[in-house]
Each structure stands twice: as structure tokens, then as C-alpha cells.
Amino acid sequence: MGRWINKIIKPTVAPEPEDHIAIEDLARLADGAVDKAENQHFIRHLNRCQRCYEILQETLKDLADEASVQTTSSPWWKTRTAYALAASIILVLLIGGQLVFNYWNQRPQVILATLNLDQQLKDILLVDDALRWEKGERVNRLVAALQQKGLQVKELNLVVLSKPYYQKKSLFGPKEALHIRIENKVAYLEVKEMNQ
Amino acid sequence: MDPEKILSSDEILEKIEAVCKRHFSAEVDQNECYVFVIDGLKADNFKRLRAYKGRSKLSTYLYSLINALVVDFRRKRYGRRRIPSGVVKLGKWAEAVYRLVCWQKFSFDDAFDFVRIDGLFEGTYEQFIREIAPIRNAPCRENPTFQSIDEHRGSSLQNIADSGSNPLEFLIEKLDRERRIKALKVIRETTEAFSEKDQILVRLVYGSDQPVSVTAKVIDLPASAARRRLKGLLTKYRERLLAEGIREP
């Protein structure tokens, strides 16, 4: 836990309010099951009441623990994803031969580029954690951004990100670059830190 | 819902044990906490469990209830504790140092920063080291390594590694003492000027390292919107810090 920051910004209004949030309401808040007016009221209270804030904070930790136990409870090789992956590999091997042949005979144009990861690109990457973006508003934004930066891209059917992008921990840097490979209207993106 | 069945479930009993362990390091405290929670849940014919109306998930309700009882137990215990009279005589700053080092297990060095931020101690670090001599000799049951500054250094270093993806904590850990005190003041003031929603967002994400997706639910926003919002808030911190001449070394 960020103990400096936790200590410095946790609610410290004294005296603490007497009318604490009911336990079930705190649970509803943690579940995201309160309406807008209630939400405003509860959040105002939480910003002033260490007790309720602490109960919520600890409850959220328990929910996160519970979620992590659920996702790791069965061996990876018994998961549906693993079966699906195995089936996909077999299918690819069975029907992919023709595609491989075509690929080697009609090599498509490949665009390779490295761009400074500016705010415009970061905004597009930070929309959500998805690693595959199908055609849509986000892909169109990326195409427009790449065109603005001088890349000859007309259309993309799919964008594949190597890993989810998160805002870097350093408040003042480091500089990052976006490595792009575009082939068959599919863009493969990878963010790397730039050497100073 | 059958309260007796809930209370006899191994899962719940293990959970209570785990929560008490998370809150207390001493085994005696953990055991007392466990008994307090069980008694609290059984009290008045399971009144607290029977109060569940089905408006939240049962598991979330139980977590909130157990945590509420643990927090109350800790407050009850802390409330009974007294700061040694030798420390009280030194003034408010000394009481704050005692609370920070003995009860909250900060190092004396960290305590110096906090009392400076809160304006409780205006002197230099050297003066502070001289004046805390009686505090170091005061009894402290909760923290047996109380007298040793060096042993606490270890935990401070541990926290550098733990700062993880928390950009504010990461910055603070890298600053020297004077700039750290200044930066923490700026961060506190900047946070207090945020809207209610933004304050709780920052508190949960950067104060207690909750994932953005979890916090977003609490403030009734989609995770992507919460991430964008957080980015904007970090920019505000950055601007304020830069305006005060604080940047990453």
C-alpha cells in the first residue's frame, strides 16, 4: 500500500460524524449497487469519516482477494480457454496450409513504424484493457492519428496490442515509443520505453 | 439466510481469522480480535446477521460486517491505550511521534516528516533527534523494536519496492526529506481541492492501492472513464508539484 500517500490523504476530519453508513449500504457501495443520489451522499460521508472509509477499503480488499482466488482456483490446463486454444491450434494446422501457401506467394505490403507515444495515442490506448480491437470508433481514431503522423494507412480491420497499456508510474516520464507493424489491415502495437 | 449455519461455516471462520491477522501483528491481539468478531456476530440472537436485507451480495455484506467489527475492536483497544505521561509532558508533537512510531509502526525518521507536515514540530532534524530521547525510552508493548531507528529503516526500504504502480508514492520515495515534506503538503492540499468523487477516487486508488476497476464501481463510473479522470488528476498534481519546484530527481 502507498503508505505515505495513504497517511497523507486519508479522511481526517475531526470530530468524526456519528451517523455512520449502514453496513449493508457500504456493501452495496462496494458492489456498485447504489443510485446516483445515494452515491453522492455516501461519498461525501466517506471523505469525512475514517471508520466508514476504512471498512469500505478493507471490504474492497476482501472482494479483490475473493476474485483472485476464483480466477486461480482451477489448474490452467483445465480451463475452457486452454481447451479452446488447443482446438484452435489443431484447426489452424488443418486448414492453414493453403493460407500459408498464399502468404508466401503473394506477400502483402507491411508497414513498420516507431512513433513517440504522445497524449493522443495514449488516450486511444487507455480506453480499456482489451488486447484486440475490432473495427469501430477506437480503431478509426487510431487510423486518423496514424494518418496525421504521416503513415499511409487507409483502413484497419483489427488492432492487436501486445499487452494492456497503463499509465506509467513515474509522474514525470519516462518517454515511451509505440512500435507498429501493419499487415493485411491488421495493426500490431507494442509500447516500449525509449532509451534516454 | 440461517445465521447459525453461516457462523459454523469454515470459510467464514477462516475469513475472520485472516482479517484479524491483516489488522494485528501480535498473536494475542489476533486471537482477541477473532473472539470479539464472533461474539459481535452472535450478539442479540445474531442481530447483525439478521439485519441483512438482501440488497447487496451476501458475501460482500459479510466482509463489510466482519471488517466493521474488526475496526471497532481496534478502536476500542486503541481507545483504552494511554500515551505514557513522560511523552505527554513533551507536548502534542511528542504524542504524535509516539502514536506514529509505537502504534502505527512508522520509523522516527518518517515521524519527523509527518510532524513537520502537520506543523507540530518546527525545529531541525538534529533538534528532533535530541528531543525524542525520552520517547525512545518510553514503554511500547505494540512495537518491541520501538527504540531502534535502524530496524524500521528496513520497512521503509520495503515500501520503495512496494510503491508499485503508484506514481505519487513512487515520487515521494525518491525525494529527499525537505522536498518530500513539501511535496506531501502539496499533494494533501491538491487532494482537498478536488471534487468529492475525485477525492475518493484518489484515496482508494493511490491511498489504498485498490484497482481502478474496483474503485470505478464505487464512484459509479465506467472503468475507462475513471482511468481518464485519474489521468487528469495526476496532471493536476504534476502541475502543482512543478509550480512548487518539485520534480523527480
Interface residues (C-beta under 8 A of the other chain):
Chain A: M1 G2 R3 W4 I5 N6 K7 I8 I9 K10 P11 I23 E24 L26 A27 R28 L29 A30 D31 G32 A33 V34 K36 N39 Q40 I43 R44 L46 N47 R51 Y53 E54 I55 L56 Q57 E58 T59 L60 K61 D62 L63 A64 E66 D123 L126 V127 D128 Y166 Q167 K168 K169 S170 L171 F172 G173
Chain B: K15 V19 R22 R48 A51 Y52 K53 R55 S56 K57 S59 T60 Y61 Y63 S64 L65 N67 A68 V70 V71 R75 F114 I117 N159 D162 S163 G164 S165 N166 P167 L168 E169 F170 L171 I172 E173 R180 L184 I187 R188 T191 E196 K197 Q199 I200 V202 R203 L204 Y206 G207 S208 D209 Q210 P211 V214 T215 K217 V218 I219 D220 A223 S224 R227 R228 L230 K231 L234 Y237 R238 L241 R247 E248
